[in-house]
């Protein structure tokens, strides 16, 4: 029966100004989503058991319980994910995980319409504010618009394939917002389906969206623990709210009071003033499930929150909005950051310029190693509500050596002011590199979409005291006009020429009111200040736990103010990492306080690969991980152990950004850099079988290298070092035949990709071409990508000249008569092929992402086994250990059946079970990725016991596991021997098709030698001649039955 707790003004987790009015229950059924009736009389809650319950908001009494199902299967999967009332409160819509949307009569408690079932789980429903329309969003990426008078489908909006997590109409009803788990937010015009302004891909998945009452601001909750507030009339990101320790999964604006609420997976609800954006309250909760329902009362200061019980909170506005917050965890600070960069070719004088701009005395320096970050200034201004805001400016000096260009393309985002520097001393080509860097800045700015801040560029000549600038004024003026530079400064860092003028111009150019203000807690500000002070001290590396302990010693008062200070500390590390100021490594609990060293080592590694005498643009992975390559003396880290950590992080970084392939060969494993090959392709620049060229502007080598890596990971095509040359790669298609790319580079960031084929089918050629064109289109400058199809006479092999093709087409002709007597059809087949062959771009992207993530995972796992905490667990550096790699069978299909949120729950429950069993068998969890676990054990017997236990009981009953086991020596001081063990164990599980446990031959031999009684009754099955990806030859593996 329903129960309601009595009214209370105090209680655990309820702050001043907040009172728990009631906690509503229905037969102990948890409530996942909530909605207030606009007519003020009812409150709806959707349950995990598939029911929808209506309560009277005045007395908390049950009004109706709606239940509907078609089958037992739907009942099991039919948790209610979203509820919404129409504007009159007479109709209630409910969406369910089984794909159903139901419309209910709230007065009679009857089902009005069961709308046609969607192909995916329905995550969100929303009524139009004035019309008889309801929208529903599903995890197949679609949003349906329904007529509520007859239940008819009016329109289907289709966007990217990401799972829809939230839909909502703006207050006028003209715009429908759709957020998806892939980080995309789309605003549609509901009349014509047009996307009016915003199409934004965030760096993290999005969980929820909401319009503030005026419709001018859109709030977006994200899994990066923040809320982003967008100014819709200007399509600009205006503010970022920090404070949650976990993903923000629900949000709500009050329709008539200046209140905004957010719910996070950190078991808190945070209430903010929507006028000043101060955090005014934190409600602590203890949820057993990841609830995401939050709703304000239409007129009263009252908030409903889903949970094991549906909680109703009364809010005292005088206390919340008029009383200073007592704790550093809720006292609010506001700040804004501006990023200023110096770019240009090597040796042009950027480092000396950065020294004097940041207030340091001039000194002669060598070329910058990697990047350096300097504080350029800090000040305060006042924002609405008489709040102070701190303004901080950081100056980034980026190295200009050719080997750094591919790396530095990663660091050109969020730039407010850029100085493109050239050397006034150069007598040959003083403007060398200027156009390249200007294009690189534009590409980075373009890829940020709506999150991009206004960018101002200055053209700067350095060392102007060395004889003036050998460039005519006319040429400079033309360059400034063509590339929209805001000004030109002829400087001398040594003599101080125009330094003050340039510094003042930078300050004037920073668009402080256009940059997003970050609203954070005073505690967060203290932690960030501490971490930046540690960084400024020059310290290179530290375990996160050590940094946390040092912070507590400096700020002992924070222990009493924060119930989970360690979690807040971790969040702050993540926020500074997002600004690229520090880096939390994926292994060893390490925090890299000088991440710019990653650039230095990555570039040294790239250069080492280029300088290999065989010209194969690659370097042995063990050589890379042990630092046996040239690093300039001033860049090399003296502490060998710290350098080992940095080397592992560097290699992982190069793989994670698709700049390197990992390739196995008979003599070891190699890191392959497609952009660094020195041997020439014999058929260049006119390879046989050429069919298409794609011209573009942008970072040519970055575009080429990442395309080569991603095609090699796509599962439709593969390649090897022996099939790579300087600017050319040939791929073997899975369906047969060869496909190639050849890059022609022109001056200053212009390039052309030539695609050529040999023996490939029409379909294979189409997929290869489509992926290449899509990839270039994503990474090149907008408006510069052009595809030119080459028509070749099959009789004589001569291409039809382009002007002839254009002339014949202008005359309405489709055939060219070749002088050899052959005829060539000059009709572009792309549209016909697109109708004939479904696009594989999305699946190729998914495969490339998975392979990249897997390779990075293996590298991270390998690095973890070199960490001090792992060696301490192992007990020695010369021991033999067993590695277990587990994976969920049919995880893709399972993920499609479940919504991301439910899959997250299942995954976390499985990891919890795995950790419990790992501890039981005295193991060590190395890493998790997706739904996979890698763990180490001191004996193969313990590894087998763990594998049998976790496969028998993975936690959630929906899961079926496969597990692979291998053994090997640790031997850290003798090189990366254990790395091969980690790699091999990961590949063993890849050979398993069903829910089984397989062992390598070495692991099986150890089981036989140990002869444990508990293993005597096991039944073994031998599998011979098994090929494992990434390893040459064939292997014998053993499977064991669970009986």
N, C-alpha and C positions, 0 to 999 in steps of 0.2 A: 504494500500500500504506500501511497505517497506520504512523505514526511517533510516537515519544514522546521528548521531550528528556530528558536526564538530570536528576537531582535537583540543585537549586541553592539556596543560601542567599543569594545576592546576584544582582544584575542590575539593569539599567536599570529605574527606576520602581518597584522593590520596596523598601519602607521597613523600618526595624528592626522585628523581631517578625513579619515576613512572609517566607516562603520560597517560591519557585516550585518546586513539587514536580515537576510534569510539564506539558508542553504537547503535547496530543494532536491529531493530524491524521488525516484520511482523504482521500487523493488530493487534497490542497489544497482540499478542500471546507470552506467556512466553516460554523461551527456557530452557530445563532441562539438556541437555547434549550437548557436543561440541567435535569436532575433526578437526584438521588441515589436509589438503591434503599433503601427502609426496612430491607431485610434486610442491608444493609451491603456487598453484594458487587458491585454494578454501578453504572455511571454512564451515563445516556442523553443523547444530544445530537441535536437536530433540525437538519437542514441546509437551506441555501438551495436546494439542488438537489433537495429533496423526499425525501431519505433520512433514516432514523433509525438511529443507530449506538449500539451498546452496548459499553462497555469494562469490563474488570475493574479495579476501583479499586486492587487491590493491586499489580499489575505493569504496568498500562496497556495490556494486550493487548486486541485486538479480540475481542469475543464474537460479535456478530451485526451484520449490516447489513440493515435492513428497507427494501424498496422496493416500491411499489405504485402503479399508475396505470391509469386507464381510457382515456385518450386523450393524444395529444401536447399538446393544448391544456391539459389538466389538469396535465401535466408542467411546462409552462412557468409555470403560475401556482400550482404546488403546493408552494411552499416551506413547510417545517414551522415553524409558529409557536409551538407549545407541546407539551411532553411531560410526562407524570406517571405515576408508579407507583401501583399499589394498595398496600394496607397490608402485604401479604405479599411484595411484589416479584415476583409471578408474572405479573402482567399490566401492560402498558404501554399508555397511551393517547397518541395523537398527533393534533393538530389541524393543519389545513393551510389555506393561503390559498385553495385551490380549494373550500372548504366541506366537506371530508371530515373525519370523525373515525374513526380506525382503532384497534381493540383488538388487541394483539399478545400472543402467548405468549412470555415472555422466555426460557423454558428451551429451547423448540424453535425459536424464531425464526420462528414461523408467524403468519399473519393469522388471528385468531379471528372478528372481525366488522368489516365495513365498514358503519358506521352510516349510515342514510339521510342523504343529503347536505342540509346546511342551505342556505338561500337566499343567505347571505352568507358571506364569508370567516370561518373560525373562528380566533379570536385566542387563546383560552385554554381549557384543559381541566384538570379537578381531580377527584380521587377522593374519595369520602366516607371519613372516617377509620375507620368501623366497618362500614358496610353495603356491599353490592355495587352501588354506584351511582357514576356518573360524570357530571359536569356539563360542558357545553360552551357557550361564549359566542361569538356571531357579530356581524358588523358590521351586521346588520339590526336590532340591538337586543334580540334574543331570547336566552334562556338555556334550554337543553334539559337535562332530567334523564333519564338512561338507566339501564336495568337491564343490568348487565354479564354476567348469566348467559345472557341470550337476545338482547341487543342491542335490546330494545324501548324505545320512547319512553314515559316515565311521565308527564311533565309539561313544559309549556312556560311559563316565566316571562316575562312581557312588561313592559317598563318604557318609559321615554322612548325615542325613536327613535335616540338617540345610539349610536354604534358601541361594542359591548362590547369592552373591552381587557383585562379581567382578571376571573377568577372564582376563588373559593376558599371552602372550608368552614371553619367555626370548629372548634376542637379537639373540641368535643362532637358535631359533626355536625348540630346542630339548626338552624344558621343558614348560609345561603349568601350570600356577599357578591358583589356585581356592580358593577364600575366601568366607566364609559363615557367616551368621548372628549369628551362635552359637559360634563364636570365633575360628573356625577351619580354618587353612590354609594348603592346600595340594599342593605339587608339583609333577606332573605326568610326566613321560617319554612318549611322544606322540607316540612312536613307539610300545612299548609293554604294556603301561598302568601301568608300575611299579611306585611305590612311591619312588623316589630315596633317599631323605634325610629327608625331613621336614614334620612332621605331628604334628602340634602344636595347642593346645587348649589354647587360651588366656583367661584371667579372664573376659574380656569384649567382647561384639560382635565386629566383624571386619567389616569395611565398604568398604575398598578399598585396592588394592595392586598395586605395580609398580616396575619394574626393572630399576636400573640405567643403563646408556648406556653400561658399560662393562659387565653387567650381574652378577657381583660379589655381589651386594647388592640388597636385596629385602626390599622395604618399605611397611609397613603395617599400615594403618590408622585405628583408633579404636574409639569406642564410649566412651572410658575413657578420651577423649580429647588429646590423645597423638599419636605420630607416632613412631613405633618401626622399627629400621634399623637392618636387619639381614645380617651377613657375611655368604654367601651361601657356599663357599668352606669348611668352618669349621662348618657350621650349628650353629652359635653362635649369640646371641643377642648382638650387639655391642653398640648401642646408643638408647636413648629415647629422643625424641623432645617434649618439653613442651611449652605451650604458648597459645593454644586455650582455650577459656572458654566453648566451646561446642564440641560436637562430631566432629571428623575429618571425613569428608565424601567423599573427593576427593583429589587426589594428582597427581603430574606430574613432571617427570624429563625432563630437556632440553637435547636434544640429542647431542649438541655440546658446550654448555656453562655450567659453574659450577653453575647451578641454579636448585633449587627444590622448588616447590610450593605446598601449602596445602590449602584446603578450609574447613571451619568449620561451624557448625550450630550456631556459635556465630556471624554470619554475617561479618566474616573477611576472607581475603585471606592473608596468610603469605608466604613470600618469604625468602628462606634460601640459604646460600652458601653451595654447596655440597662438597666443599673442607674443610672448617673449621667448617661447620654446625652452623655458626652464623646466627641469624635471622637478615635479612637486610632490611625488609620492612613489613609493615602491611597495607593492603588496607581495609578500612572500607566500608561496603556495608549495604544496607537496603532492605532486601529481604522479600517479602510477602509469599514466599514458600521455602521449604527446597531444594534448588538446590544442585546438586552434580556433575556439569560438569566443567572440568578444563583441558586445553591443551596448551602446548607450541608450538610455531611455529617451524618447523623442523630445521631452520637455523638461523633465526633472533631472537634477544632478544625481543620477543613479546609473550604475554599471552592472551588467550581467556578464558572467564569465563561465565558460564550460569547464567541466572537470568531473571527477568522480561524483561530485555533487555540483549542481548548478548554483553558483554563488551570486547573491545580489548584494551590492555594496552601495551604501549611501555616502555621498561626497559632500563635505562642508567646504563651500567655495571660499568663505572668509579665511578659513585656516589654510587651505591649499594654496590659494593665490595671494594671500596677504601676510603669511608668516615665513620668515627666513628659515631655510632648512637647517636642521641641527647637525647633520652629519656630512662628512666629506664624500660619502657615497651618493648623496643626493644634491649637495650644493653644486650649482651649475657654473661652468666656465664656457666661454665662447672664444674660438680662435679661427684664424684663416691662414693658410699657407700659400706662398707663391714660389713657383719653381722657375729659376732663371738659368739658362744654359749657355755655355760657350762651346761652339763647334767650329770645326775647320780642319784642314789637313795638318799632318804632323809638322812640327817645327815652325809654325807660323807665329808663335808668341802668346798662345792662350794662357799658359801657366803663369807667366809673369804678369799678364793682365789680370788674372783672377786674384793674384796676391794683393795687388794694389787696390783693386775694386773692393776687396773685403777688409781693407784697412791695415793690411800688413805691409811691411817695408819691401821694396823691390829687391830681388836677388836673381842673379842669372841661374837658370835651371835647365836641366835636360828635358827632353820630351816627357809629357805626362804618361805615367804607367796606369792604364785602365781609366778610371775616373776618380775625381776628387770632389768632395762636397764641402762647401764652406758656408758659414753663416754670414749673410750679407747685411742683415739688419733686423731689428725687432722694435715694434712700436705698439701703441694702443690707440683705438678710436672708440667712438660711442655708437651703439646701434639702438634701434627702437626699444623703448622700455627703460631707458637710462642704464643700459647694460654696457659694460666695458668689453671690448673685443681685442684680443691680442693678434697682431699681424706679424708674421714671421716670413722672412725671405731667405731662401737657400740658393746658393750659386753652385751649379754643377759644371765642372771642367771635364770635358770628355776628350779622351785621347783621339788623335786623328790618323794614326797609322792604318794602312790598308787592312791589316789583320784584325783591327778593332771594329771595322765598319759593320760587319754582320752582327757583332755583339751589341754595339751601341744603338742599333735600331730598336732594341728592346727597352731603352731608357729615355725615349723622346716623348713619352706621354705626359699629359698634365702640365705642359710648358706654358707659362704666361708670357715670358719674354725670352727671345733667342738672339744671341749675338753671333753672326756668321763672320768669322775672322779670316783675313788673308794677310800674307806677309808682304809688307811694302818693300822689302829688300830684294825680292825676286825680280830678276831682269828678264827671265824667259816667259813665265806665265804667272804673274802675281795673283790672278783671280782663280787659279786652279783650285778646284774643290768647292767653290762657292755655290755653283748650281746644284752639285750633288747634295750638299748639306741642306740647301733650301728645299729641294724635292723631298729629302728624307724627313724634314720637319713637317712638310705638308701631308705626307703619307701618314705619319704618326697622328697628326691632328685629325685627319679625315677618319681614321679607324676608330677614334673615340666617339664618333657620332655626337649625340646630344650632350654627352658628358664633357666634351671638349670645352676648355676655357678659351676666351678670345686670345689670339696669339699675335704679339707684336714682334717684328723682326728688325734688327739693326744690322747694317753692314759696317764692319769695323776693320780698319787696317791697323796692324800692330807694327811697332818698331819704325814709326814714321820719322824718327830722328836720324835714321840711317840713310839719309839722302832723298827724302821725299817719296812720293808715290808715283811709280812709273806707269800710270794709267791715265789716259786723257779724261778730262771732266765729262766730255760727251759720252764716253763709254761707261763711265760710272753712273751718269744720270740715266742712261738707257737701261742699265742693269737694275738700278733702284726702282725705276718705273715698271719694268717687266715683271719683277718678282715682288713688288709691293713692299719694299723695305720702308720702314717709317723714318729712316734717317741714316746718315753716313757720318762716321767719326774717324778721323785720322789720329791715332793715339800713339803715345810712347809711354810704356810703363816705367821705363828708366827715368825719363825726364818729367813725367807727370802730365804730359800734353793731353788735354781734353779728357782726363780721367774724371775730374769732378763733373764735367758736362755729361759724360756718359753715365755716371752714377745717378745724376739727377734725372736724366732721360729714362733710365730704367725705372726709377721710383715713380715717375709720372705715368709710365706706360703700364704699370701693374694695375689691372682692372679690379681693385679690391672688392667693389660692390657686385662684380660679375662672378667672382670666385665663390665656391660654396663655403659657407660658414659651418664649422664643426661645433656642435653642442655636445659637451661631455661633462662628466662629473669632476669635481675637484680632485677626487682620488685618482681618476684616470690621468688627470693632468700631472699630478705628483709623480705617478709611476713613469709616465712618458718623459718627464723632465729628468728623473733619475737615470733612465736608460740612455737618454741622449748625453748626459754628463759622463756616463761610463764610456760611451762611444768617443766623446771628445778627448778622453784621457788617453786614447790610443790603444786601449785593450783590444785584443783581436777576437778572442773566443772564450766562452764560458758556458757551463751548464746552466740551464734555466733555473734549476733549483738553487744553485749557488747565488745567482743574481737576486732571486726572491729573498733568500736569507739575508743578503746584504741590505736590501731595501728595508726589510723589517728592522734591522739594527739601526738604520738611519731614521726610520719613522715608526717607532714602537707604538705610537698612539693609534695607528691604522688598524692594528689587530682587534681592538675593541669596537671599532666602527664598522667593520665589514665581516659578515658571517662566512664569507668564502673569498678571502683576500687572494688566495692563490689563483682562483679562477679569473678574478679581475686582472691579476698580473699577466696571466697568459693571454687574455684578450688584448691588453695593451701592447704586448709583443707583436700580436697579429696586426694591430692598427699601424704600428711603425713599419712593419714589414710591407704593408700595402703601399707605403710611401717609399719603399726601397731604401730605407735608412739602416735597417738591420735585417737579418734573415734568420728565421727559425729553421734549422736544418731538419730534414725528415728522419734523422737518425741520431742516436746518442744523447738526446735531450739537449743538444748544443744550440746556442745562439751565436751566430756570426755577427759580431759588432761592426765589422768593416767589410760589408759585402762587395765593396768596390774591388777588393782583391780577387773576387771571382772573375771579374773582367780581365784582370791582368793575367791570371793563370789560364783562363779560357783562350785568350788571344795567343799566349805563348804556346799553348797546345795546338791551336789551329796553324800557327806558323811552323811548328815542328812537323806537323803532318805534311805541310806543303813542301818542306825542305827534305823530305825523305828521298833518298837517291833513286828509288824505283819509280818515282813520279806518280804513285798510286794514291796520294792525298789521304793517307791513313796512318794510324799509329797503333802499335800493339796496346791492348787495353791494360795489361799489367804494367807496361812501361808508363802509361799515363797515370795509373793509380799509385805508382810508387815514385813518381816524380823524376824519372830517368830521361828527362828531356831538358833542353836549354830554357832556363828562365833568367832574364837579365838580373845581375847581382843585386841591384837596388830594389827589385821587386820580390826577390825570393825571401821566404820566411825562414828565419834562423832556427826556430823550434821545430824539430823534425816531427814530433807527434802532432803538433798543431797543423803542420803542413799536410800530413796524411789526411787529416779531417777535411782540410780545404780541397785537396785533390779529389777525394770522393765526391764532395759537393759540386765541384766544377764539372766533372764528367757527367754526373746526374743532370746538371743544369743544361749542358749541351744536348743531351738526349731529350730532355723534357721539352725543349724549345724547337725540336725537329731540325736541329742543325747538324746532327751526326747520326749515322746508322751504326748499329752493332752487328758485326758480321763474324761468323765462325769460319775458320779455315783449318786445314790440317795442322798448321803450326801455331794455332792459338786463336784468340778472339781479338778483333780489331775494331777500333773506332774509325769510321769512314766519313770523311768530310767531302761531299760532292763538289763544293766550291773551291777545293784546294788541290785539284789534280794538275800535274805539270806536263804529263805526256799528251801529245797532240793527237787528235782524232784524224785519221788519214783521209777520211771522206769530207772533212770540213773544207770550206763552208757550204758545200753543195752535196749533201748526202743523197744517195739514191733513194727513191721512194718517198721523197718529200711531198707533202700534201697540203699542209697548212702552215702559215706563220702568224704569230700573235705579237704585235708591236705594243709597247707600253712604256711608261715613264715611272720611275720609282727606284727603290733599292734593288738593283738587278741581281746581285749575287745572293741576297737574302731570299728573294722570290724564287730564284733557280734552285738554291740548295734545299729549301723547305719543300718545294714541289718534288724534287728527286727523292727526298726521304719519305714523304707521305705516299707517293706512288709505290715505292718499295714496300711500304707497310699496308697497302690497300687490299691485299689478298687477291686482287685481280691481276696484279703485275708484280714481278720480283726482279731484282738485279743483284749484282755483285761487283766487287772492286775491279775485276777483270773486264767488266762491261762499262767502265767509266773512264772518261778522258777529260782533258781541259774543256770545260763548258759543254760536255756531251755525255749522255747516259743512254744506254740501250736496255730495255726491259723485255723480259720474256713473259708473254701473256699466258694466263692460266688456260685459256681456250686455244692456245697455239699461236705461233707467229711472234714477230718482234715489233716493238714500238720504241721509238727513240725521240729524245729532245736534244736540240742543239741551241745554245745561247750565243747570240751575237750581241756584243756590248759596244755601245757607242759612247761618246763623251758625255760626262755629267749626268748619269742616271737615266739613260735611254737604252732600251734593249729590245731584242726581237727573239722570240722563241720559235724555232723551226721544228715542226713535228714530222717525223718520217716513219714509214712502215715497211715491213717485209713479211709477206705471208700471213698477215693478220686479217681476220674476217671483218666484214662490214660492221658488225655489232661491236667487236673489240675496238676498232678504230673510233667508232662513235663514242664509246665510254672513255677512252683515253683522251680524245680531243675535248669532250665536255668537261672532264675533271681538270685538265690543264687550263682551259679557258676560265672556269670558275675560280680556280686557285689564283690565277693572275688578277682576275677581276676583284678579288677580295683584298689583295695586297698592293696593287698598283694605284697610282693617282686616278681619281675619278675622271672620266672623260678622255683618258689617254689610251685605253685599251681598244685595239682594232684587230679584227680577225680577217685575214686575207687567204682565201682558198686558192690553192695552186691547181690548175687543170693541166694535166700532162697527157700527151699523146701516147697511147699504149703501143702504137706501131714503132715509133722512133724514139720515144722517151723524152721528147723535147717539151718543156713547159710552154703553155700558151702565154704570150706577153700580156701583162695586165692591161695596158691600154686597148689591146684588141678585145679583151673580154668586156671592158666597159663600153666600147664602141658597139659591139654586137648586141649587147643587152639593151643599149639605148635605142637600137633599131628593132627591138622585139625578137631578136634571134637567139636561139638556145644552142646552136651547134657551130663549132669552129672547124673549118676545113683546113687541115694541116697540109703544108706543101708536099709531105711525103705520100699523100693520098689517103691518110687516115682521117677520121673525124672524131672530134672531142666534144662531148656534151658539157656545157658550161652552166648548168643549173646547179645551184647550191643544194645539196641533199639534206641539209641539217634539219629542216622542219619535217620532212618526210621520215627521216630516221628517228626523230624525237617521238613521232607518233607510233613508230614501229617498235622501238625499244625503250622500256621504262628507264628513267634515270637511275644511275647507280651512285651518284655523287654522295648522297646521304649515307649509304651503306659503306662506301669506300672511306668516307670521313670517320665513321664509327670504327671501322677496322683499324685505320691508321691511329686513331686516338687510343684504342685498346693496346695496340702493339707498343706505341710510345710509352703509355702508362705502365705496361708490363715491364718493359726494359728499364724504365726509371725505378720501378719497384724492386727489381732484382738488384740494381746497383745500390739502392738505398738499404736493402736487406744485407747486402754484402758489407756495406759501410757500417751497419749496426754491429756486425760480428767483429769489427775492429775497434769498437768503442770500449772505453775503460769499464763501463758497467757490465758489458757482455763478457769481457775477459775475466772480470772479477767473479761473475757467475760461473764461468767455465772452470775456474780454479787454476788454470795453467794456460800458457800459450802454445803448448805442444800436446794437445789432447785430441782424441778422435770423438767426434760428435755426430749425432743423427739429426737430420733435418726432415721435418714433416711439412708438406704443403697441402692444404685442403682447399677444395673449391666446391661451389654449389652446382649440382647437376641441373641443366635446363634453366639457368638463372635468368636468361633473357626472356624466355616464355613466362617465367614466374613474375618477373618485373612488369611485363605487359598486363598480367592478370591483376596485379596490385597497383595501387597508386604509389607514387614515390614515398609519401609519408609512411604508408603501411610497410613498404619494403624497407624503409629506414628502421622502423621498429623491429622488424624481423631480423634484420642484419645486426642491430645492436644486441638483441636478445641472444643471437647465435654467438656473437663475440664474447658476451658475458659468460655463456656456458663454456666456450672454448678456454677462456682465461681460468675459470674454476678448475677445469680438467688439466690444463697446463700446470697449474700450481700443485694439483694433486699428484701428478707424476714428476714433479720437481723439474719442470721445463722452463723455457724462456721464450716468450713471444717476441719474435724478431720484428715482424711488420704485418699489417693488414692492408689489403687493397680491395676495393669493391666489396665482394662477399668472400674473399679468400684470406686465409691465415697461413703464415709461415712461422713455425716454432722450432726450437732446438731442444734436444734432450741429450743427457750424458751417456745414454746407451740406446741401442736400437730396440731393445726389449721394451724400455719405457716409451719410446716413440711409437711402437706398435700398439702398446696398451692404450696410449692416448688416442691414436687414430681409431682403434676399434670402439673406444668409449664415445668419442665425439661423433662418429658415424652412426652409432646406435642411438644416440640421443643428442642431436645437434642443438637442442633448445626448442625453437619453434617446430611444431610437427609438420609444417609445410615443406621443410627442407629435406633434401637428400644430398649426401656428400660423397665426393670421391677424394681419396688421399694418396699422395705419393711420398715414398720414404727413400732417403739415400744417406750414406754415411761418408765421412771424410775427415782428414786431419785439419786441425786449426792452424798450427805452425805460422803464426803471424810474422815472426821475424824472418822467415824464409820466403817471403813474397806472398802473393795472393792465391795460395793453394786452396783455401777454404772457399774462395769465390767460385771456383768450379763446382764445388759441392752444392752451393746455394743454387747456381744455375741449373745443375743437373736435376736436383729435386724438383725445381719448378717445371722442368720439361717432362719429368716422369708423369706428373699428374695430367699434363696435356695429352698424354697418350691414352688416357682412360676415357671411355665413352659413357659408362654407366656408374651407378653408385657402388664403387668397389674400392679396395685398398690394394695398391701395387707397390712392390719393393724393387729396388735395383738388385742386381745379382750380388753386389757386395753386401748390401743390407741383409738379404736372405741368408748368405753364408754366415754372417754374424749371429743370426737367429739360430741357425743350426748348431753353431759352436756353443752358444750360451745354453741351449737345451732347457729352457725354463719349463717347468711342469705345466704351467698354465697355457703353454703354447703347443703342447704335444698333440692335442686333438684337432688342431687346425688343419684344414684341407688346403693344399697349395696347387696352383695351376701355373704351368710354365708357358711363357709367351716369347717366342724366338723371333729374331730378325726384325725387331722393332726399330723404326727410325724416329729419332727425336730431333725436333726443330733446333737448329743452331749447333748440332753436333754431327760430325762426320761418321759414317759407318752405321752399323746396326748393333742393337743391344738385346740382351736377354733380360726380361723382367718377370716378376712373379706376382700373381694375385692370390689373395687369401680370402676364403669364405668367412663370413662372420659367425658361423655356427661353432 
